[in-house]
Amino acid sequence: MTSIIRHMKQIESRLILGDCTKELVTIKDNSVNLIFTSPPYADSRSQTYGGVSPDKYVEWFLPITKELLRVLKPDGTFVLNIKEKVVNGERHTYVIDLIQAMREQGWLWTEEFIWHKKNSYPGKWPNRFRDSWERLLQFNKTRKFNMYQEEVMVPMGEWANRRLKNLSETDKVRDPSRVGSGFGKKISNWIGREKAYPTNVLHMATETRNKSHSAVFPEDLPEWFIKLFTKQGDWVLDPFMGSGTTIRVAQNMKRNGIGIEILPEYFQLAQKDIMARANSQLKQPVLLEKKGKYETTKPKRRN
Ligand SMILES: C[S@@+](CC[C@H](N)C(=O)[O-])C[C@H]1O[C@@H](n2cnc3c(N)ncnc32)[C@H](O)[C@@H]1O
């Protein structure tokens, strides 16, 4: 079943109840600007939401990434939130193996962001410390992808005041990178600026508000990537929608969304929430329940 919730100037949220291994075929080639998702964990025990054995993870995921490669626009981006588990006292290599397999499938592994969970509480394990970060792997189809860097700039803050007060001679000229990347830094360029570009480490608290789904990520996470990689009216896809965080944030940011969720209880949670927000944005949002693919229905005229 698919529901289409249409609101605000033709923006719509298309929610699909089903298995993304089957439902992704209903999405047109080269039609999505950003794919942002957190798939079910590799887990040898749990069947909570389709836990997949770590040894079978790559084999399970590759047909899905093949479809994602087809539906992503050439200048679009795929961001995958994932973290390897510890199995038999070692970090399993399924994430590293997946990156390699996706490169062979045609993806470019363009960047890796770290989500630092800044509110993790301490714990004690015999041979490691509290896991307090996750990967956000960025993949692209081409080297020329859309990126709106100014949208995620951060205040310069205290660092600038301290660092820019005492400039050395090196700070006034371009200091070439010591790793030979060909890039360099010229610290004096930042005098008088109020904002700087962020790093690839995102410090965000984990979500504690939504208790209805055990693996919800915070709204700040998709929001940051939606700002960075899309404009209003673009299309955002989450093939493992869960409680609908990505699609809800996309909706708030006036982006179209497509979310796929296999479990009816999570699908309904997402549908209820997104419909409620659409209601608050528009007096008469349109909910269309339909089985077929992409036919469009004109929203009803408001009186
Ligand atoms: C890690 S959770 C995603 C949570 C989501 N980011 C949120 O904020 O609520 C993964 C979700 O994928 C769903 N799922 C598992 N296998 C699926 C499949 N084959 N197709 C669609 N959804 C699936 C699970 O039911 C679960 O809700």
PDBQT file of the ligand as one rigid body, heavy atoms in Angstrom, charges set to zero:
ROOT
HETATM    1  C1  LIG A 401      17.285   1.298  11.914  1.00  0.00    +0.000 C 
HETATM    2  S1  LIG A 401      15.591   1.352  11.605  1.00  0.00    +0.000 S 
HETATM    3  C2  LIG A 401      15.318   2.963  10.901  1.00  0.00    +0.000 C 
HETATM    4  C3  LIG A 401      14.867   3.981  11.893  1.00  0.00    +0.000 C 
HETATM    5  C4  LIG A 401      14.581   5.334  11.284  1.00  0.00    +0.000 C 
HETATM    6  N1  LIG A 401      15.793   5.979  10.817  1.00  0.00    +0.000 N 
HETATM    7  C5  LIG A 401      13.855   6.248  12.281  1.00  0.00    +0.000 C 
HETATM    8  O1  LIG A 401      14.386   7.325  12.614  1.00  0.00    +0.000 OA
HETATM    9  O2  LIG A 401      12.796   5.848  12.768  1.00  0.00    +0.000 OA
HETATM   10  C6  LIG A 401      15.403   0.313  10.196  1.00  0.00    +0.000 C 
HETATM   11  C7  LIG A 401      13.973   0.133   9.740  1.00  0.00    +0.000 C 
HETATM   12  O3  LIG A 401      13.981  -0.617   8.521  1.00  0.00    +0.000 OA
HETATM   13  C8  LIG A 401      12.829  -1.440   8.497  1.00  0.00    +0.000 C 
HETATM   14  N2  LIG A 401      13.089  -2.531   7.529  1.00  0.00    +0.000 N 
HETATM   15  C9  LIG A 401      13.802  -3.681   7.701  1.00  0.00    +0.000 A 
HETATM   16  N3  LIG A 401      13.849  -4.385   6.560  1.00  0.00    +0.000 NA
HETATM   17  C10 LIG A 401      13.170  -3.669   5.628  1.00  0.00    +0.000 A 
HETATM   18  C11 LIG A 401      12.883  -3.870   4.248  1.00  0.00    +0.000 A 
HETATM   19  N4  LIG A 401      13.332  -4.960   3.601  1.00  0.00    +0.000 N 
HETATM   20  N5  LIG A 401      12.154  -2.923   3.590  1.00  0.00    +0.000 NA
HETATM   21  C12 LIG A 401      11.715  -1.807   4.251  1.00  0.00    +0.000 A 
HETATM   22  N6  LIG A 401      11.941  -1.587   5.563  1.00  0.00    +0.000 NA
HETATM   23  C13 LIG A 401      12.675  -2.488   6.246  1.00  0.00    +0.000 A 
HETATM   24  C14 LIG A 401      12.695  -1.906   9.928  1.00  0.00    +0.000 C 
HETATM   25  O4  LIG A 401      11.378  -2.336  10.224  1.00  0.00    +0.000 OA
HETATM   26  C15 LIG A 401      13.095  -0.632  10.698  1.00  0.00    +0.000 C 
HETATM   27  O5  LIG A 401      11.952   0.148  11.037  1.00  0.00    +0.000 OA
ENDROOT
TORSDOF 0
